[in-house]
Amino acid sequence: MSLKPQTIPSVPETTATVARAAFPQGTAVLRLRDELGTIYQDELFAALYPERGQPAAAAWRLALVSVLQFLEDLPDRQAADAVRGRIDWKYALSLDLTDPGFDFSVLSEFRDRLVAGEQEMLLLETLLVRLKEAGLVKSGGRQRSDSTHVLAAIRGLNRLETVGETLRAALNSLAEAAPAWLTERIAPDWFERYGRRVEEYRLPKGETARTALAERIGQDGHQILAAVYAPGAPTGLHALPAVQALRQTWVHQFYLADEQVRWRTAAELPPAGQRHDSPYDVEARYANKRSVTWVGYKVHLTETCDAGAPHLITHVETTPAPVSDIARTAPIHEALVARGLAPAVHFLDAGYVDAPLLLASQAEHGIEMVGPVRPDASWQGKSHQAYDLGAFTIGWDTRTVTCPQGQTATS
């Protein structure tokens, strides 16, 4: 599909008349179009499309639909239905009332283009520019940040399922890339062992039998890895993503002893946050936050929170799940400063706050951080027979500290 940038049409007269009659008080979608216009232009997305091919749906419309479906928390099918059936959406998209819209799959294809072109932030960045022009976001004021979990779209697997499915995924990838080469290097019983999805109900129950199967899988995987890295192997097989996932998983789950592949005990495994939990999303990681445990990612969201004004997202960042909140405080501030949207006051959860950051944010960016400081985790803070920080008197102006015995030290 190719993109042919075109001038964005005005709202059709009939659509505007019906929309105003149906919603005399307006709706959020109508106000969005009236206040911000169409926000996007086709030219923004031209680099994401090939020069030749059938004409694609207008990229500015797909971008705006993506914003509207996020605003209303709609899946793709319902968003496509809204384009066909909602008067206020037709108004925002400059569509005739009889316009049939497009198939829902076009939305995921558009997102895929953004990801492939490394333009995931383009929609937000462009929207923020328009919001800033309209005076709806600006530097100063109040903002708040927090993080939440993002579940990976993968099946939950135990260790034995993980190694079996990882080898199966690698074999399937090799079968597509070099079928004749692979056929010469696998045994007939591999078709039975790896032909179907590896699932717990098909696996042995006893610990001894499970360990034996794990080491059989480990030996098979080691055999494949040796073959793809051997001289004379077809070029590029070792670089296939599924083969790289196999190699990394085998380092995590197995070791060689006396030329035999051995299954690591639980104590010998790397930390959970470093291991692969699925061959189909090798960046997804295990993490926990308070009482929530998950495999996937973590998203950090920052929004304005001034009283009497709309609360608008100003920054979004997705990280591997185990990355701590406090590691993202400074980058969030730097991103907001770069956009010209640094807050005067920034409200944060305890996970984002420590003393050095409290001082640095004020000194470097003029941002006052407000949030609970994490409790004293030192041994003194946990012992009733020791002096914790609260027992000392700190003279900030005189740069002195007085201990409970009356002794004073000067910085």
Secondary structure, DSSP 8 states (H G I E B T S, - for coil): -B----------HHHHHHHHHH-TT--HHHHHHHHHTT---GGGGGGGS-SSSSB---HHHHHHHHHHHHHHT--HHHHHHHHHH-HHHHHHTT--TT-----THHHHHHHHHHHHTT-TTHHHHHHHHHHHHTTSS-SSSEEEEEEEEEE-SS----HHHHHHHHHHHHHHHHHHH-HHHHHTTS-THHHHHHSS---GGGS--SHHHHHHHHHHHHHHHHHHHHHHTSTTS-TTGGGSHHHHHHHHHHHHHEEEETTEEEE--GGGS--GGGS-S-TT-TT-EEEEETTEEEEEEEEEEEEE--TTS---EEEEEEEETTS-GGGGHHHHHHHHHHTT---SEEEE-GGG--HHHHHHHHHHH--EEES------SHHHH-TTS--GGGSEEETTTTEEE-TTS-EEE-
